[in-house]
Amino acid sequence: MRGSVILALGFALLALVPVVVLDSYTRHLFIIAFVYAVVASNWDLSLGYAGLFNFGHLTFFATGVYTTAIAAKTFGVDPWLAIPLGGVTGALAALIVALPVARLKGIYVVLVTFAFSQLVLQLILSQSQITGGAGGMVRIPPLEIGEYRFTRDFKFGYYYVALGLLAVSTVYLLWLTKSSFGKSLLAVRDNEDYARARGISVARQRVLALVLSAIFPGIAGGFFAIYLRVAAPDVLSFGTLSLALSMVLIGGTATIYGPILAAIALTFATEAMAGIRGMEEARFIVVAVGMILILRFAPGGLARIARSVMPKGRT
């Protein structure tokens, strides 16, 4: 109950940000942070709860980016309808990659999911007549409500759409993790033999974990394309992958809240470092060092640190 109250208060405070922060660039950073938070927290479902270390979620995100971009620009689908299409194709991509990795473990899962991301990247680059190739797609139609265009309100409307997406995604993840399905994922993660003895299909739960955790990253990818009005292969770069993974690990696996906190903190921290002369590239080294220190001295991540400093009875 206390956790729900704290969650509601957190989102209420975030809802007040555009009222007191009039700078459109700061709002932009919050929007990007919310998008990363959706990807990182859903990644945590498969990595932290199911124990399936994989590199697939940025691919699901990229699938949503290009699905929405192609639907909205090439086929003229209303952007409001094109965004959820990203969730559908993200889940389909997860199903494709989940089937061969369902019975694999460890490094083999990492290799297959990484290879799949490279396959998607090569598909994007080779099908330039559809995807725009290395140059990407530009001037993707923006969101509109009647005569109201979201591109003319200093990020005000987009901010609330992004925050709403994060809120729905978070409630969805908390519902999953507290359900019997979530408990079965923990059993699979901690002791596969025990899970099998209790009648749990390990392969099925892994497939479901990947597919269910790919829906919102795909939707977030669709929103990302509509918001920036660009779909580029950079979304599959190693830098983006490492940043999103660091959000999961620094935030704390199997927490949901942790990756969200880390996404907001790292988005603003890396942007602040990028503004310091000579730190443009070194910022990723700083993030890597921070991840190593967290894993060494506070394995539970930011979520565990936050719980430790809160008054007793509020955890």
Secondary structure, DSSP 8 states (H G I E B T S, - for coil): -HHHHHHHHHHHHHHTHHHH---HHHHHHHHHHHHHHHHHHHHHIIIIIS----S-HHHHHHHHHHHHHIIIIIS---HHHHHHHHHHHHHHHHHHHHHHHTT--THHHHHHHHHHHHHHHHHHHH-HHHH-GGG-EE-----EETTEEGGGSTTHHHHHHHHHHHHHHHHHHHHHHHSHHHHHHHHHHH-HHHHHHTT--HHHHHHHHHHHTTHHHHHHHHHHHHHHTEE-GGGGSHHHHHHHHHHHHHH-TT-SHHHHHHHHHHHHHHHHHHTSTT-TTHHHHHHHHHHHHHHHH-TTHHHHHHHHHS-TT--
